[in-house]
Amino acid sequence: MKRPIIAIIGRPNVGKSTLFNRILGRRVAIVEDIPGVTRDRNYAEATYGGRSFILVDTGGLDPTAKSGESILSQVKAQTEQAIAEADILIALFNGREGVTPLDQEIVSLLRRLKKPIFYAVNKIDTSKSEPLTAEFYELGVRALYPVSAEHSLGVDELMEAILPLLPPDSEVEAPAAESENIPRIAVVGRPNVGKSTLINALLGENRLVTDATPGTTRDAIDSLVRHDGKSYHFIDTAGIRRRGKIERGVERYSLSRAQTAIERCDLAVVVLDATEGIVEQDTKIIGQALKARKGCLILVNKWDLRQHDAKAKEKIAVELRRRLAFLPYAPLLYISALKATPVKEIFEKINTIVTAYAHRISTGALNRAFEQAVSANPPPQRQGRPVKLNYITQAEVRPPTFVIFSNRPEQIKEPYLRYLENFLRESFDFTGTPLTLRIRKKRS
C-alpha cells in the first residue's frame, strides 16, 4: 500500500502554507501575508501519530479562472492536479474574512468528489473568535474544525480526526528515498532563465508553474522524476538575484532556500539564458556550487532563439568557456527547455556527473596513476632538500577527496596540487565533479 496523500486547498491567503508547515513541524513552504506566495504544488513527507503520509501544499484556488496562460489559470491547473492525486483533502477557510464567493465555488467543486474532505476554518486565534466558525456552516458542510495554524491551536484536533483514515506504517511501502540512493539535483539560476520549464520538460508534465515574469517560483520545490528506470530528486529554486536587488521578506527567504538547495544537492544544474549571454550573476551562482563542492552541469537555455545566427552562437560559446575558465571540468549543454530538447542528453550528463561524484577508485589503481604523475613531474626541491610524495589514498566520496602523504607537506604548493588534480582527471572520469586534495605528513 502506498502512503496516502493529503492535500491542503483553499482560496488565496487563507493560511495553507502556514498549516502545511505546522503539520510538518518545520518551515518548508514560504509563509507571507501576501496572496499568491505559493504557486506550485509542494510535496513533503510527514508523520503524525506514528503514521506516515505525503502532505501537499497548493496555490490559492480560484475555480472561476479561465483556461489560458495566466498565472491564475496555471495555479488552478496545479491545484486540480493535486486534488486528483490526493486521497484526503483539507479545505481551508479564513475565519477573519468570513464566507466569500470563492469559498462557495470551492465547496461546490468539492461536493462532486468521492473523497474524504475535512473543512477547517483558520485564523481562529482566541476563544472570542470561535463564533466566527459558525458562519461557515451556511456552506452546507457537516463538520468544521476551527484552527489557528499560526499559533498551533486546533491543529491536533484536525489531525486526530484524519488519523483513523491513515494506514499503519507496517502496511505502507517504504519511501523511494529509503530504498534507493536517489541523487539530489538542484536547478539554479537567475530569475526567468527557464528553470521550471526545464523541470517540466524532464517530468513530462506541467508540475511547476511557468511564466515569463521573473520570480514565478518563490519556493524550492522538490520533484521525484523517473527516467529509464532510474529515480532523480529535482529541486527547483527561486531565481537567485544580486543581493542589492533582493527585497525583504519573500525574496530574501527564497534566496536562502536556493542556497540551502545547493547545500542539499549532489549536483547543481545551473541554467543560463543564451539570449543574454553570461553575466556576472551567473558566475556568482556557479561560484556558489563550486564553494559548496557540488557537482556542476551548465545548461545554456533558449539556444533555439539563436538558431538563425551561427556566428552569434559561436561567439557565445567561446565567451562562456572564457568566463568559466575557473570551472573547466563542468560540461556545457545547449538546450531549449521550452521544446524539451535534448532531454536524453541532459539525463546522460546527469548520470555521468552523479557517478563521478560518488566514484571511489581502488587504492592500487589510484597509486599507479599517482606514481606516473610524480615520475613525469616530480615536486621541486625546497631549500636543497628533496620533497617526497609517498602515496595517495581516497578518503571520501561526494565529492571525491584524496589524501597525499609527504615527508614535507608544507612545501607542496598550489600549482603542483593543480597538476596532480589534472593528472587524476585525465586518468579517471571525474566529469563535472570537484576534487579535493589534502597533504599530510607521513609518519615515521
Secondary structure as UniProt FT lines:
FT   STRAND          5..9
FT   TURN            12..13
FT   HELIX           16..24
FT   TURN            35..36
FT   STRAND          42..48
FT   TURN            49..50
FT   STRAND          51..57
FT   TURN            63..64
FT   HELIX           71..85
FT   STRAND          88..94
FT   TURN            95..97
FT   HELIX           101..110
FT   TURN            111..112
FT   STRAND          117..122
FT   HELIX           127..139
FT   STRAND          144..146
FT   TURN            149..152
FT   HELIX           155..162
FT   HELIX           163..165
FT   HELIX           169..171
FT   HELIX           176..179
FT   STRAND          184..189
FT   TURN            191..192
FT   HELIX           195..203
FT   TURN            214..215
FT   STRAND          221..227
FT   TURN            228..229
FT   STRAND          230..236
FT   HELIX           243..245
FT   TURN            248..249
FT   HELIX           250..264
FT   STRAND          267..273
FT   TURN            274..276
FT   HELIX           280..291
FT   TURN            292..293
FT   STRAND          295..301
FT   HELIX           303..306
FT   TURN            307..308
FT   HELIX           310..323
FT   TURN            324..326
FT   TURN            328..329
FT   STRAND          332..334
FT   TURN            337..340
FT   HELIX           343..357
FT   HELIX           363..376
FT   TURN            383..384
FT   STRAND          389..396
FT   TURN            397..400
FT   STRAND          401..406
FT   HELIX           409..411
FT   HELIX           414..427
FT   TURN            431..432
FT   STRAND          436..441
//
